[in-house]
Amino acid sequence: MIKKLLQPLGDRLSEAFAMSVSAQVGVAPIIAWYFGVFAPIGLIANVPCVILAGAAVLIGLSATLVNLVFTPAASALNAANSLVLLGLETTIGLLAKVPFGAFAVKRPPLWFVLVYYLCIIIAGAPRRLRRALYSRRNVIVLLILALCVGTVVYQTVKRPEIEIVFFAVGQGDAIFIRSAGGKSFLVDGGGVPGGTRDPGNDTILPFLKRKGINYIDAVVLTHPHYDHIKGLFAVIDSCRVGLLIKPEIPEHMAPDLDHALADLADERNVPLVELGQGSWIDVGDGVRIFVLNPGADTSCETHIGYTSTELNAMSLVMRMEFMEFTLLLTGDAGEAQLGALLSMGEDLGASVLKVPHHGARDALNPEIIDSVRPQVSVISVGPNAFSHPAPATVTALEKAGSTVFRTDLDGAVIVRSDGERIRARSVASQRLVTVSQERGLR
């Protein structure tokens, strides 16, 4: 059908572009669903790229066969193929720079995808089937309207939910929070010292793009260690951010990374707020965040040198509340800081616990676990030389009745709650846990 429409271009061009258009029309919703992108430039790019890719495959196969007989000839073919591949790469690079060649789009709803493909099937159906469908057009229209109305009603009556995503960024922390009304927070950005991978570019930004999010209400840095701060640079550089929140850290303890992030925020006109114990944030949508650490007595005495442990002690410890649901975010604060909070009478009880310091041996003790009483615990961890998480920490949490997720084994962990029920799902291992605030695990 498309080829007939393009027939004025001639047989060869109409066939080439018809295949390209058909491919784009066929996969557009799938690409939007998985990658959050609509790329009209593909209509043009497919034609030269398919030709060059086809040539590369033919030359490569020819070189493989010729190599069995005469190796120098095969080497010449491979050298020629390198030029073809270079041309393919250059063509893709040039077309990718065409203005408005690609657009970021939100993930389409399922009903739209179903209606879209139904329309394609009807358009390409045999004439007899189209007549039959046309004679029942009223019924089909009613079914489509019922599907749309049902979707709207479901979204209306469905209890509002909060979503927390614990990214799998290796040995580091990165947590995304979105309220029921769409307010978004990013807590830490992961990063591996000496590593070439940037979790901001590789993990967080693709996730935000897929969700159709280009504005983050607040980016939170729990403390300026590389495994928490690295990915935040790419996020602040690429997204609109309403606020940067970080702990109050004495000047002599603030590393260069801390100053660099503050400078970048200043360049991007992102306000910087430093919080300490007693601060709180009213997010709206029924969500409030209370800052429990660092306190006034947490900072170390002024001296030139300081240890990594002392900077961990300055981590922001935050307790988020949404109706009956609570989330305790601990950064790298250890049992010393959490124990001090308990002795001060702070309420550490939480439905979901972000296990401090990647599950290190000194992260928790039985008294703290008994006070928190987490139904779900998430350990953000990756390959490391510190034996994180400590088996004793995992065992203690499991003995307390908490379901433990590890991002190195379970992948990203997604937690959703309507304020009463909690659903926790891991992406890689596909573990699914449903928790009732009153009844516990089911």
DRENPALO-338110 format. One record per residue: residue in three letters; x, z, y of N, C-alpha, C, O in turn. Coordinates in steps of 0.1 Angstrom, whole numbers, plus 5000, padded with zeros to 4 digits. Atoms other than C-alpha are relative to their C-alpha. Layout:
ALAXZYXZYXZYXZY
...
***
This chain:
MET500850004988500050005000500950005013500649935022
ILE499149994988502850095024500849875002501049835013
LYS499350125000504749785015499249895007499749805014
LYS500950104994501749575025499950025015499949925022
LEU500149974986501549745058501349965008501349925019
LEU498750034994505249675064500449854997501649825000
GLN499650135004505149315052500549915011501349825008
PRO499450084989505849165087501550015001502249935007
LEU498649985000509349305082500849904991502049894991
GLY499350085010510049065054500050074986499850194986
ASP500149955013510149115016501050114998500650224993
ARG499049905003513449305014499950125008499950235003
LEU500149884991513049525044498850084998498850204997
SER501349935002509449605037500150084987499650194987
GLU499949925013510349705001500950125002500650234997
ALA499049894997513349915013499350125008499450235004
PHE500649904992511350095040498850064993498550184996
ALA501249955007508250125018500450114991499850224989
MET499549895009510350324993500450125007500150235003
SER499649894992511750535020498850085005498850215004
VAL501149934995508450615036499250074989498850184991
SER500749945011506850685002500750134996500050234993
ALA499349885004509550924993499850115010499650235006
GLN500249904990509251105026498650065000498450185001
VAL501449955001505451125024499850094988499150194988
GLY500249925013505751254988500650135000500050234994
VAL499349875001508151534994499950085013500550195013
ALA500049934987507451635030499550154999500150245004
PRO500449865001505351945021500950094992501050214995
ILE499049925008507852054995501250045008501750155007
ILE498849974991510752035019499650105010500450195013
ALA500449914990508752215045499850144994500150245000
TRP500249875007507852485019501250074997501350194999
TYR498749945004511352545007501150025011501850115011
PHE498950004990513552465037499550015014500450035023
GLY500549994987511252485067500449895010500749925021
VAL499550114992512252145079499149884998498749854987
PHE500650135001510551815087500949905007501249925018
ALA498950094995513051525091499549865000499749794990
PRO500550144999511451195103501249915000501049794996
ILE498850095000515051055106500249954986500949854984
GLY499850055014514951035068499449874997499849804988
LEU500750135002512650735070501149895002501049784995
ILE499050104997515650545085501250024991501949934986
ALA498849965007518450735068500049964986501149934980
ASN500150035014517250675033500549864996501249844986
VAL499650145003517850295035501549984998501949944988
PRO498650025002521550285042500750104990501650064983
CYS499449905009522250605023499849974985500749994977
VAL500350035014520550494991500949884996501449884984
ILE499150115004522550164992501450044998502050014988
LEU498649965001525850334998500250094987501250094980
ALA499949915011525150604972499949924986500649954977
GLY500050095012524150334946501349934998501749924986
ALA498750075001527350144953501050104995501850064986
ALA499049905005529350464948499950034985500850044978
VAL500249975014527750534915500549884991501149914981
LEU499550125008528350174902501549995000502049964989
ILE498550015000531950174913500650114992501650094985
GLY499549895008532450514898499949984985500950014977
LEU500250035014531050414864501049884996501549894985
SER499050115004533150094865501450054999502150014990
ALA498749955001536250284872500250084987501350084982
THR499949925013535550514842500249904988501149934980
LEU499850095011535250214819501349935001502049914991
VAL498850074998538150024834501250094996502350044991
ASN498949915003540350334830500450004985501550034981
LEU499750015014540050294792500949884997501649884986
VAL499250125002541749954795501349995009502449975004
PHE498950024991543949944826499850105011499050095021
THR500149894991544550264846500249965014499550015023
PRO499850044986545950104878498849945006498549975018
ALA501350064995542749904882499050105003498350105013
ALA500949894998540750214878500350085013499450125020
SER499549934988542850384905499649935012499249995023
ALA500450084989542150094928498550015003498150025015
LEU501449984998538450124922499650135006498850145015
ASN500349874994538450494929500450015015499750085022
ALA499650004986540350434961498949935009498649975020
ALA501150074993537650184971498850095001498150095012
ASN501149915000535050434962500150115010499150155016
SER499849894989536550694985499649955013499050025021
LEU500450064987535950455014498549995000497950025011
VAL501550015000532350405003499450145002498550165010
LEU500549864998531850785001500250055014499450125020
LEU499749974986533550825035498949945009498550005018
GLY501050064992531150575049498650074999497950085008
LEU501349935003528150755033500050135008499050175015
GLU499949874993529351095048499949975015499350055022
THR500050034986529950935082498649965005498150005015
THR501450054997526450765082499150125001498350135010
ILE500949885000524751095073500350095012499450145019
GLY499649924989526751275100499549955013499050025022
LEU500550064988525751025127498550015001498050045012
LEU501450005000522151015117499550155002498450175008
ALA500449864998522051395117500050055014499450155018
LYS499949964986522951405153499049935009498949955021
VAL501050074992520051185164499050105006498550184998
PRO501049904994517851385189498649994993498149884991
PHE501349995006514551495174499949944986498849904982
GLY499950065014515651365140499450104990499050064979
ALA500549905009514651695124499450115008499850155019
PHE500749894993512251975133499950124991499750114979
ALA500349885008512052335121498550035000497950035011
VAL501449985001508552405109499750134992500650174984
LYS500449885007506752705095499649964986499249844983
ARG500450035013506052725058498549974999497750065003
PRO501450035000502752545052499250084991499750124980
PRO500849935010499852735036499749924988499749804988
LEU500250075013499052655000498849915001498949804995
TRP501250094999495652515009500349875006499749775002
PHE499750124993497152265032500849914991500549794991
VAL499250085010499652145005499049944990499249824987
LEU500950055010496752104980499149895006499049785000
VAL500850104993494551915005500949875003500449765002
TYR499150114997497551695015500249914988500049794989
TYR499850085012498251584979498749944995498749844989
LEU501350055004494551544972499749875008499249775002
CYS500250124992494451295001500849894995500449774995
ILE499150115005497451104988499449944987499549824985
ILE500650055013495851084953498849915002498749814996
ILE501250084997492650954967500449875006499849775003
ALA499650124994494350704989500749904990500549784992
GLY499450095009496350564960499349984987499749914978
ALA500850015012493550584934499549854999499449785009
PRO500650135002492050264919498749995008498150095011
ARG501150024992489250114938498750064994497950115002
ARG501249955006486550214913500050165001498950215004
LEU499949854998487750584915499750045014499050135017
ARG500249974986487750574953498549985003497950065011
ARG501450014998484150444952499250124995498350175001
ALA500649885006483150724929500250125009499250205011
LEU499749884992484850984951499249985014498750085019
TYR500750024987483350824983498550034998497950095007
SER501449975002479850854968499750154999498650195001
ARG500249865001480451224963500850075012501250185011
ARG499249954989482151274997499450135006500250215010
ASN500549884994479751535008500450134992500750234997
VAL499649895009480551754978501550035002501950155003
ILE498549984998484351704983500250075014501050165015
VAL499849934987484051795020499650145000500250235006
LEU500549865002482052105011501050094993501350204997
LEU499049935008484752204986501250035009501750145008
ILE498849984991487552155012499650115010500450205013
LEU500449904990485552355038499950144994500350245000
ALA500049875007484952635012501450054998501650184999
LEU498649965002488652645004500650065013501250165013
CYS499449964987489552675041499350135005500050225009
VAL500749884996486852935048500450124992500650234997
GLY499649895009487853135018501450055004501650175003
THR498749964996491453135030500050095012500650195013
VAL500149934988490453255064499450144998499850245003
VAL500749885003488153525050501050104993501150224996
TYR499049925008490953645026501050065010501350185009
GLN499049954990493453675055499350105009500050195014
THR500649904991490853865076499850134993500050244999
VAL500349875007489854125049501250064994501250184991
LYS498849945006493354165035500650115009500750095021
ARG499449894992494854495045501449955006502149884999
PRO498850044994497754445069501250064993501150174988
GLU498949955008501154475052501349995009501449915018
ILE498750004994504654555063501049944989500849974977
GLU499150065009507554355047501450045003501850045014
ILE498549974998511154465041500749924990500449924978
VAL499150085009513754235026501450055001502050055011
PHE498649965001517054365014500849884995500749854983
PHE499250125003519354065014501150034990501750144990
ALA498949995009521854004986501249945008501449815007
VAL498950064992524953965009501350064994502350075002
GLY498849945006527554114985500250145004499250225005
GLN499649864997529354434994499750035015500650035023
GLY500449984986527354495026498550025001497850014991
ASP501449974998524054575041499449895010500149855019
ALA500850094991521454335057498650014996498249984985
ILE501349975003517854425059499149945011499349965023
PHE500950064991514954235075498650084999498250104988
ILE501349935000511754415085499049935009499349895020
ARG501050064992508554255097498750084999498250114988
SER501249925000505454455108498849914997498949794996
ALA501350085004501854355099499749915011499049805009
GLY500350094989501554205134501049905003500949825013
GLY499050104998504653995131501350055008502149965011
LYS498749964993507254215150501150004989500950054978
SER498950015009510654155134501250085004501650085016
PHE498849934998513754365130501049964990500749924979
LEU498950025009517154295115500950115001501550145011
VAL499149885001519154595104501349964993501349944980
ASP498750045006522854505098500049854996499049794994
GLY499950145003524254165089501049974989501249854986
GLY499150035012526654205059501349945005501549925016
GLY498750064998530154065056501050064991501050184989
VAL498949965009533154085034501349985007501749875010
PRO498750024993536554155050500949904993501149924981
GLY499150105006538853865044499349894993499949794989
GLY500850105006536053655030499749885009499649905021
THR500350124992535253305042498549985002498049915010
ARG501550014999531453345037499550085011499850205013
ASP500749934989529353435067498550024996497849924996
PRO501349975005526153605055498949965011497849945008
GLY500950044990524653535089499649854999498449825000
ASN500350145001524953155086499549964986498649884985
ASP500350055014524653135048498750064994498150004986
THR501149935006521853385041498950035010497749995008
ILE501049954991520053535071499349895008498149885008
LEU500650104992519553235093499249904992498149864996
PRO500950095008518253005065498750074996497650014996
PHE501349925003515753285056499150005012497949975010
LEU500950004988514553315092499549865003498349855007
LYS500550144998514352935094498849974991497949904995
ARG501150035009512252915063498750075004497650025002
LYS501249924996509953185077499449955013498450005018
GLY500450054987509652995110500250105011499550105021
ILE499749904990511153285129501249965009502349945003
ASN498950044991513253195159500250115011501050105020
TYR499949894991512753525178500050134992499150154984
ILE500049875007513753875166499950115011500650115021
ASP500249894990512454175185501250095002501550135013
ALA498849914999515454385177501049984989500649974977
VAL498950005009518754355160500750145000501050195011
VAL499549875000520054695148501350004992501449954981
LEU498849985007523654775139500250154997500250235006
THR499949855003523955105120501450055003501450175008
HIS498649964995527755125126500949884999500649794990
PRO499250124999530454875134501149984989502349964993
HIS499050035011532154825100499749854996498649804998
TYR500150145003532754465089498949964991498249864993
ASP501150035010530354475059498650035006497650014998
HIS501349984994527554565083499849915013498749885017
ILE500150064987528354375115500249845000499749775008
LYS499650135000529754035105498949905002499049815011
GLY501050104999526553835100499250015013498449915016
LEU500849994988525053965133500449915011499649875019
PHE499550104990527253735154499349874999498849825010
ALA500650135001525753425140498550015004497949915010
VAL501549984997522153565143499850005015498949945021
ILE500249994985522553665180500449875007499849845017
ASP499550134994524353335187498949894999498949805007
SER500950115003521553125172498650035002497849945004
CYS501449974998518353315177499850075013500750125019
ARG500449924988516453465206499850144995499050174986
VAL500149865004516853845203499550085012500050075023
GLY500649924990514854095223500950125004500950165016
LEU499349874997517154395220501150024989500949984977
LEU498949965009520454505204500150155000500350215010
ILE500049855001520354865191501250044992501549984981
LYS498849955007523555045180500150155003499550215012
PRO499849854998524655415177500950035011501749955016
GLU499049954990526355615203501350044994501350134986
ILE498749985006529955595194501150035011501149965021
PRO499049974990532855765213500949885002501249804993
GLU499250124996535055505231501249994991501649884987
HIS498850015008538155605210499749964986500749924979
MET500350045014536255525178499549864999499449804988
ALA500650135000534755195188501049894997501949875005
PRO499150115004536554905170499849875008498849865016
ASP500150134992537154555185498749934996498149875005
LEU501250065004534254425165498850055008497949975011
ASP501149944993531854665182500049945015498949905020
HIS500050054986533054545217499749855000499049805009
ALA500350155000532854175206498549974998498049885005
LEU501550025001529254215195499350035013498449965017
ALA500649964987528354385228500349895010499449865018
ASP499750114991530154105247499149884997498649815007
LEU500850125003528253835228498550035004497949945009
ALA501349974996524954015234499849995016498849945020
ASP500150024986525754025271500049865004499349825014
GLU500050144997526553655271498649934998498249845005
ARG501350055004523153585255498950075007497750055004
ASN501049934993521353815279499150094991497950104993
VAL500749915009520354055251500350145005501550185004
PRO499849864996519854415264500650084988500250064977
LEU499449915010521954675246499650145002499650195014
VAL500449875000520655015238500750084990500750054978
GLU499349925010522655295222499150134998498650195007
LEU500949895004520555555203500750114992501750094986
GLY499549895007521255895189498850094995497750054996
GLN501049915006519456185172498950045010499250075022
GLY501149974991515956245187499449885006498349895012
SER500650134995515455885198498949954991498949984979
TRP501050065009512355705185499649875007499749855019
ILE500450134996510955355187498549984996498249994984
ASP501450045003507255265189499949854999499849785009
VAL500050145002507254925173498649935004498649825008
GLY501450064999503454875176499649974986500349984976
ASP500550035013501254765148500050114990500050104978
GLY500049885009501255125135501350044995501450134986
VAL498749975005504955135129500850085011500950045022
ARG499149934991507255395144501350034992501350054980
ILE498649985006511055445138500650125007500750135019
PHE499449884994512655785143501550004996501949984985
VAL498650005002516455815147500450144997500250235005
LEU499649865005517956115128501550025002501950145003
ASN498649994999521656045131500549885008499949775007
PRO499149884999524156045148499550105010498850075020
GLY500349894991523756385165501150035009502249975008
ALA498949974989525656535194501250064993502350054999
ASP498849945007527856725169500649924990501549964983
THR499450095010528556425147501349945004502249924996
SER498850074995531156265169501350094998501250214999
CYS498749935003534756355162500750035013500449985023
GLU499249974988537156515186500849885004501349804996
THR499350124994538956265209501450004995502250094997
HIS498650025004542156135193500249864998499249784997
ILE499750155000543855805190499649944986499049844986
GLY500450055013543355765152498750064995498450174999
TYR501249955007540255805131499949934987500549834985
THR500250065014539255735095498749934999497849945007
SER501250085003536755495081498850094997497750065001
THR501149915004534755795068499450065013498250085013
GLU500649944987534355935104499149895006498149935012
LEU500950104994532855605115498749984992497749964997
ASN501250005009530555605085499050115004497850105004
ALA500849884996529355955097499249975012498250045015
MET500750044987528255785130498949914997498249865007
SER501050105004525855555111498650055006498350175005
LEU501449974996522355535125499250034987499249954977
VAL500949975011519955705100498650005006498350085016
MET501350024994516455595107498950024989499049984978
ARG501249985008513055695092498949925006498449955017
MET501150084996510355435095498750044994498650064982
GLU501349965005506655525092499049895003498949845013
PHE501250094998503655295086498950064991498950044979
MET501149935007500555495076500750094990501450184994
GLU499449915010501455665043501449964995502050034988
PHE498850065004504455445038501250045008501150045021
THR498849964992507955565048501249934994501349914982
LEU498850075004511355395046501250085007501250105019
LEU498849934995514655585050501249905000501749874989
LEU498850094999517555365062501250095004501150175014
THR499049904999520855545059501449945004502350025007
GLY498750064997523655295067501150054990500850044978
ASP499049955009526855445053500250155002501250214998
ALA500049864999526055805061500050064986499350014977
GLY499949945013526956035032499250134999498450165007
GLU500749885003525756355017500350115010499450195012
ALA499749904990527456555044499049995012498550095017
GLN500950024989525356395072498550034996497850095003
LEU501349985004522156395052499750154997498650204999
GLY500149865002522756755041499850085013499150175013
ALA500149934987523256855077498649985006498050075012
LEU501350024995519956695086498950094993498050144999
LEU500849925008518256885058500050155005499050225007
SER499849864995519757215071499350025014499050135018
MET500749994987518257135105498549994999497850005009
GLY501450015002514857095090499449865002498149855003
GLU500550144999514556715093499349964988499750004977
ASP500750065011512056545071500649874995500649775002
LEU499450125005513856295049499149944989499649844983
GLY500950065010510956225026499749855003499449815014
ALA500250144998510555855020499549934987499949974976
SER500550075012508655614997501149914995501349894983
VAL498950095003511655374998501350045006501350075018
LEU498749954995515255475002501049884999501249824988
LYS498850095000518155245012501150094997501550175005
VAL499049915005520755424992501349995009501849885011
PRO498850014991523655525015501349964994501549984982
HIS498650035004527155385013500149934987501049964979
HIS500050085011526355134986500050074987500550034976
GLY500149925012525655404961501350074996501550104984
ALA498849935003529055574964499850144994498750194995
ARG500149885007529755894944499550125010498850205007
ASP500349904991529456104976498949965009498750025020
ALA501150054992526355924989498850105000498250135010
LEU501249915002523756164975500450124991501350114983
ASN499949895010523456494957498650044996497649995002
PRO501449975005520456644937499150065011497950035011
GLU500949944990519256844967499549895010498349905013
ILE500550114992519056534989499049914993497949884999
ILE501050085008517356324962498750074999497650015000
ASP501249925001514856604957499250015013498050015013
SER500650004987514156614994499449875004498349865010
VAL500550134997513756244998498949954991497949904996
ARG501050045010511756184966499649865001498449825001
PRO500350154999512055804967499349954988499849984977
GLN500650075012509755604945500749884997500849834985
VAL499250125002511855294950501350025008501350075019
SER498749994993515655304958500749864999500749804988
VAL499350135000517654994968501550035003501850095013
ILE498549994998521454984965500549865004500549764996
SER499550124995522954704986501550004996502350075002
VAL498649995006526254624967500449864995499549784992
GLY499550125005528454344956501350034993501750154992
PRO498749985007531854294938500950085010501050055022
ASN499249924992534154564951501050084992500950084980
ALA498949935007537254774943499750155001500650234997
PHE500349864999535455104949499250064989498850184990
SER500949965011533455124917498650045005497950135000
HIS501449984995530155114938499149914992499549794989
PRO500449864998527655214928500550094989500850044978
ALA499549915010528755524910498950024990497850044994
PRO501049985010526955564877499350135002498150144999
ALA500749874998526255924886498949995010497950065009
THR501050014989524355824917498849934994497649974997
VAL501150085006522255564898499250094990498050094990
THR500649925010521555814870499250115007498050145002
ALA500749894993520556094894498749955006497650015006
LEU501250064994518055864912499049974989497849994990
GLU500950035011516555744879499450124994498250134990
LYS500549875005516256104866498950065009498050135004
ALA500949954991514356184897498749925001497849955008
GLY501250085001511755914888500049885010498949825011
SER500050114990512855654913500449874992501349874984
THR499650135006513055284903501149955009501049935021
VAL498750034993516555164913500249854999500249794988
PHE499650144999517254804924501449995005501850065014
ARG498750034995520754674929500149855003499849764995
THR499950144996521354354949501049924992500949804992
ASP499050075007524354264928499449954986499849854981
LEU500650035013522154254896498649945002498249854995
ASP501450044998518654204910499849895011498849835012
GLY500150094989519453974939499250075012499150195012
ALA500749954989517454014971498750084995498150044985
VAL501149915004514754284969498949995012499350025023
ILE501150014990511354234987499050114998498550124987
VAL501049895001509154534994498949975010499249945022
ARG501250014991505654505008499150124998499050174987
SER500949885001503254785016498949995010499149945021
ASP501249994991499754815031499850145005498850175011
GLY500149864995500455175039499650104989499750224990
GLU500449915011499155305006500749954987501350034980
ARG499350055012500455074978501349935004501449885015
ILE498750064998503954944975500349904988500149944977
ARG499650105010505054624957501549975003501849925014
ALA498650034999508754584951500449894990500149914978
ARG499750115008510054254937501449965002501949955014
SER498750054998513554134930500049854997499349804988
VAL500050155001514353764934500749954988500249864981
ALA499250055011517053714908499550044986499349964977
SER500449945013515953944880498449994998498050024987
GLN501550015001512153904888499450134995498350124988
ARG500649875003511554274883498950025010499149995022
LEU501249974991508154374898499550144997499250184986
VAL500449865001507154734905498950025010499049985021
THR501149974991503854844919499950165001499850224990
VAL500049864998503655194934498850045008498549985018
SER501149954992500655394946500650135006501250214999
GLN499449894993501555654972499450134994500150244994
GLU500649885005499255904955500350024985500450134980
ARG499950005014499655814918501449984994501750004983
GLY498650035005503355714916500049864993499249784996
LEU499750135007504655434894498949964991498350044984
ARG500950065010502355204874500649884994500049824985
***
